[in-house]
Amino acid sequence: MAQPLTHAEAGARGQDIVLSTEGLTKEFKGFRAVNGVTLDVKRGTIHALIGPNGAGKTTCFNLLTKFLTPSAGSIRYNGRDITGMKPADVARLGLVRSFQISAVFPHLTVKENVRIALQRRKRGDSFDFWRSETVLRALNQEAQQLVEAVGLSDFADIPAVELSYGRKRALEIATTLALEPEMLLLDEPMAGMGHEDVDRTAALIRRVSKNRTILMVEHNLSVVASLSDRITVLARGQVLAEGDYATVSKDPRVVEAYIGAGHG
């Protein structure tokens, strides 16, 4: 029989968890899209949320990123209850959703887009377009570093509208990184990409995961297998299985859920 944790052990375990939920539930007119989900995301890991179509992944993700309000349950970030907070408020705490928060302007260059994102971090919601180029130039070095970090150095002076789909996603990640997130939440980062862009974006996610935590919803199971430290599988709004890819991919319940939903 397992011995109960000491106070010191319990405290250490709590410090290891950056995002957690308990009994997280979302009901729409009597239908429970998410039903009692309890989740722990460890600091410094890449954690994937997967499941067949209709499993509740998107709803759960929207709850975690505060775009939906739970019907029941709680969400904690770094031990702080954020259940009732707004998306902008949790973003200021370091919990940032990419592809939703990021500001990308199609007719500005890559570097200009990143510089605007840096303004947002440094000046809140105030974008000082009226300031002189001399003042704004102080952000150029940091913007260039972020452009280089996502592999867009050769495109720094290209309008965003001219980028390929995959490189636009890289720019969106750069503008998100400008907010200095401690935890980055990615909603289907590979959706709609060709093979070359998938490989490039997967490598980018691995690079930017250094010194931060990533939670992603993703359908591409080969990407999930190569990137994820831990995987939570949802089915019918509930946690079906959890573990590394080798563990969950061999779980008969997971195999049945995917086959039953028409997945290979």
C-alpha positions as CSV (number, residue, x, y, z in Angstrom):
1,M,0.0,0.0,0.0
2,A,1.4,3.4,-1.0
3,Q,2.4,5.7,1.8
4,P,0.8,9.1,2.0
5,L,2.9,12.1,0.7
6,T,4.6,14.2,3.3
7,H,3.9,18.0,3.2
8,A,7.3,18.6,1.6
9,E,6.6,15.9,-1.1
10,A,3.1,17.3,-1.8
11,G,4.6,20.8,-2.1
12,A,7.3,19.7,-4.5
13,R,4.7,17.9,-6.7
14,G,2.6,21.0,-6.7
15,Q,5.5,23.1,-7.9
16,D,6.1,20.7,-10.7
17,I,2.5,21.3,-12.1
18,V,2.1,24.5,-14.1
19,L,-1.5,24.0,-15.3
20,S,-4.2,21.8,-13.7
21,T,-7.9,21.2,-13.8
22,E,-10.3,19.4,-11.5
23,G,-13.7,18.2,-12.5
24,L,-13.7,20.5,-15.5
25,T,-17.1,20.5,-17.2
26,K,-18.8,22.4,-20.0
27,E,-22.5,21.8,-20.7
28,F,-24.4,23.2,-23.8
29,K,-28.2,23.0,-23.4
30,G,-28.0,19.7,-21.5
31,F,-25.2,18.2,-23.6
32,R,-21.8,17.8,-21.7
33,A,-19.1,18.4,-24.2
34,V,-16.5,18.2,-21.5
35,N,-17.4,16.0,-18.5
36,G,-15.3,16.1,-15.3
37,V,-11.8,16.4,-16.8
38,T,-9.0,16.4,-14.4
39,L,-5.6,17.2,-15.9
40,D,-2.1,18.0,-14.8
41,V,0.5,19.6,-17.1
42,K,4.0,19.4,-15.8
43,R,6.3,22.3,-16.1
44,G,8.8,22.2,-19.0
45,T,7.0,19.5,-21.0
46,I,5.2,19.3,-24.3
47,H,1.7,17.9,-23.4
48,A,-0.7,16.9,-26.2
49,L,-4.4,16.7,-26.0
50,I,-5.8,14.2,-28.6
51,G,-8.9,12.2,-29.4
52,P,-11.3,11.3,-32.1
53,N,-13.7,13.8,-33.7
54,G,-16.3,14.9,-31.2
55,A,-14.1,14.0,-28.2
56,G,-14.3,17.5,-26.7
57,K,-10.8,18.6,-27.4
58,T,-11.6,22.0,-28.8
59,T,-14.1,22.7,-26.0
60,C,-11.6,21.7,-23.4
61,F,-8.9,23.8,-25.0
62,N,-11.2,26.8,-25.1
63,L,-11.9,26.3,-21.4
64,L,-8.2,26.2,-20.6
65,T,-7.5,29.3,-22.6
66,K,-10.5,31.1,-21.0
67,F,-12.5,31.6,-24.3
68,L,-15.3,29.6,-22.6
69,T,-16.5,29.6,-19.0
70,P,-16.8,26.2,-17.3
71,S,-20.2,25.0,-16.1
72,A,-18.3,23.3,-13.2
73,G,-14.8,22.5,-12.0
74,S,-11.7,24.6,-11.6
75,I,-8.6,25.6,-13.5
76,R,-5.3,26.5,-11.7
77,Y,-2.2,28.1,-13.2
78,N,0.9,28.1,-11.1
79,G,-1.3,27.3,-8.1
80,R,-3.6,30.3,-8.7
81,D,-7.3,29.8,-9.5
82,I,-7.9,31.3,-12.9
83,T,-11.3,29.7,-13.5
84,G,-13.2,33.0,-13.6
85,M,-10.4,35.1,-15.3
86,K,-10.5,36.5,-18.9
87,P,-8.1,35.6,-21.7
88,A,-6.2,38.9,-21.6
89,D,-5.7,38.5,-17.8
90,V,-4.3,35.0,-18.0
91,A,-2.1,36.1,-20.9
92,R,-0.5,38.7,-18.6
93,L,0.2,35.9,-16.2
94,G,2.2,34.1,-18.9
95,L,-0.4,31.7,-20.2
96,V,-0.8,32.6,-23.9
97,R,-2.7,31.0,-26.7
98,S,-1.1,31.2,-30.1
99,F,-3.0,31.7,-33.3
100,Q,-5.7,33.6,-31.3
101,I,-3.9,36.2,-29.3
102,S,-1.2,37.0,-31.9
103,A,-1.5,40.1,-33.9
104,V,-0.5,39.6,-37.6
105,F,-0.9,42.4,-40.1
106,P,-0.7,41.0,-43.7
107,H,0.7,44.1,-45.3
108,L,3.4,44.8,-42.7
109,T,6.7,43.0,-42.9
110,V,7.6,40.1,-40.7
111,K,9.8,42.2,-38.5
112,E,7.2,45.0,-38.3
113,N,4.6,42.5,-37.1
114,V,6.9,41.2,-34.4
115,R,7.8,44.8,-33.4
116,I,4.1,45.6,-32.9
117,A,3.8,42.5,-30.7
118,L,6.7,43.7,-28.6
119,Q,4.9,47.1,-28.2
120,R,1.9,45.3,-26.9
121,R,4.0,43.6,-24.2
122,K,5.9,46.7,-23.2
123,R,3.0,49.2,-23.4
124,G,-0.1,47.0,-22.7
125,D,-2.9,47.6,-25.2
126,S,-1.4,50.8,-26.4
127,F,0.1,50.7,-29.9
128,D,2.1,53.9,-30.4
129,F,2.0,54.2,-34.1
130,W,2.5,57.9,-33.8
131,R,5.9,57.6,-32.2
132,S,9.0,58.4,-34.3
133,E,10.9,55.7,-36.1
134,T,13.9,56.6,-33.9
135,V,11.9,55.6,-30.8
136,L,10.5,52.4,-32.3
137,R,13.9,51.4,-33.7
138,A,14.9,50.5,-30.1
139,L,12.7,47.4,-30.6
140,N,14.4,46.3,-33.8
141,Q,17.1,44.2,-32.2
142,E,14.7,42.2,-30.1
143,A,12.3,41.8,-33.0
144,Q,15.2,40.5,-35.2
145,Q,16.2,38.0,-32.6
146,L,12.6,36.6,-32.5
147,V,12.5,36.5,-36.3
148,E,15.7,34.5,-36.3
149,A,14.4,32.2,-33.5
150,V,11.5,31.0,-35.7
151,G,13.6,30.6,-38.8
152,L,12.3,33.7,-40.7
153,S,15.6,35.6,-41.1
154,D,15.4,35.5,-44.9
155,F,11.9,36.9,-44.8
156,A,12.3,39.7,-42.2
157,D,11.5,42.4,-44.7
158,I,8.8,40.5,-46.7
159,P,5.1,41.5,-46.2
160,A,3.4,38.8,-44.2
161,V,0.8,38.3,-46.9
162,E,3.5,36.9,-49.2
163,L,4.5,34.1,-46.7
164,S,3.6,30.5,-47.2
165,Y,1.0,29.1,-44.9
166,G,3.6,27.3,-42.7
167,R,5.7,30.4,-42.5
168,K,2.7,32.5,-41.5
169,R,2.3,30.1,-38.6
170,A,5.9,30.6,-37.7
171,L,5.3,34.4,-37.7
172,E,2.3,33.9,-35.4
173,I,4.5,32.0,-33.0
174,A,7.1,34.8,-33.1
175,T,4.4,37.4,-32.2
176,T,3.3,35.1,-29.4
177,L,6.8,34.7,-28.1
178,A,7.1,38.5,-28.0
179,L,4.6,38.3,-25.1
180,E,7.2,36.2,-23.2
181,P,4.8,33.4,-22.3
182,E,5.8,30.9,-19.7
183,M,3.2,28.5,-21.1
184,L,2.2,28.3,-24.8
185,L,-1.1,26.7,-25.9
186,L,-1.3,25.7,-29.5
187,D,-4.5,24.9,-31.3
188,E,-3.9,22.4,-34.1
189,P,-0.6,24.0,-35.2
190,M,-0.2,21.6,-38.2
191,A,-3.7,22.0,-39.6
192,G,-3.8,22.6,-43.3
193,M,0.0,22.2,-43.8
194,G,1.9,20.2,-46.4
195,H,4.6,17.8,-45.4
196,E,7.5,20.3,-45.6
197,D,5.7,22.9,-43.5
198,V,4.7,20.2,-40.9
199,D,8.4,19.2,-40.5
200,R,9.5,22.8,-40.2
201,T,6.8,23.7,-37.7
202,A,7.4,20.6,-35.6
203,A,11.1,21.5,-35.4
204,L,10.1,25.1,-34.4
205,I,7.8,23.9,-31.6
206,R,10.7,21.7,-30.3
207,R,13.0,24.7,-30.3
208,V,10.6,27.2,-28.6
209,S,9.7,24.6,-25.9
210,K,13.1,25.2,-24.3
211,N,12.5,26.9,-20.9
212,R,8.7,26.9,-21.3
213,T,5.7,24.5,-21.2
214,I,3.6,23.7,-24.3
215,L,0.1,22.2,-24.4
216,M,-1.2,21.5,-27.9
217,V,-4.3,20.0,-29.5
218,E,-3.2,18.1,-32.6
219,H,-4.6,15.6,-35.1
220,N,-1.3,14.6,-36.7
221,L,-0.4,11.6,-34.6
222,S,3.1,11.3,-36.0
223,V,3.8,14.8,-34.8
224,V,2.3,14.0,-31.4
225,A,4.5,10.9,-31.2
226,S,7.7,12.8,-32.0
227,L,7.1,15.9,-29.9
228,S,5.0,15.0,-26.8
229,D,6.4,14.1,-23.4
230,R,2.9,13.2,-22.2
231,I,-0.5,12.7,-23.9
232,T,-4.0,13.0,-22.6
233,V,-6.7,11.2,-24.7
234,L,-10.2,12.5,-24.6
235,A,-13.3,10.5,-25.7
236,R,-16.9,11.7,-25.3
237,G,-15.8,14.6,-23.1
238,Q,-13.9,12.5,-20.6
239,V,-10.2,11.4,-20.1
240,L,-9.9,8.0,-21.6
241,A,-6.1,7.4,-21.2
242,E,-2.9,9.3,-20.3
243,G,0.8,8.6,-20.6
244,D,3.5,8.7,-23.2
245,Y,2.8,7.8,-26.8
246,A,4.0,4.2,-26.5
247,T,1.6,3.7,-23.6
248,V,-1.6,5.4,-25.0
249,S,-1.1,4.1,-28.6
250,K,-1.3,0.5,-27.3
251,D,-4.2,1.1,-25.0
252,P,-7.2,-1.0,-26.3
253,R,-9.7,1.7,-25.3
254,V,-7.8,4.3,-27.3
255,V,-7.5,2.0,-30.4
256,E,-11.2,1.3,-30.2
257,A,-12.1,4.9,-29.8
258,Y,-10.1,5.9,-32.9
259,I,-11.3,3.0,-35.0
260,G,-14.9,3.6,-34.0
261,A,-14.6,7.2,-35.0
262,G,-13.3,6.3,-38.4
263,H,-9.6,7.1,-37.8
264,G,-6.8,4.9,-39.0
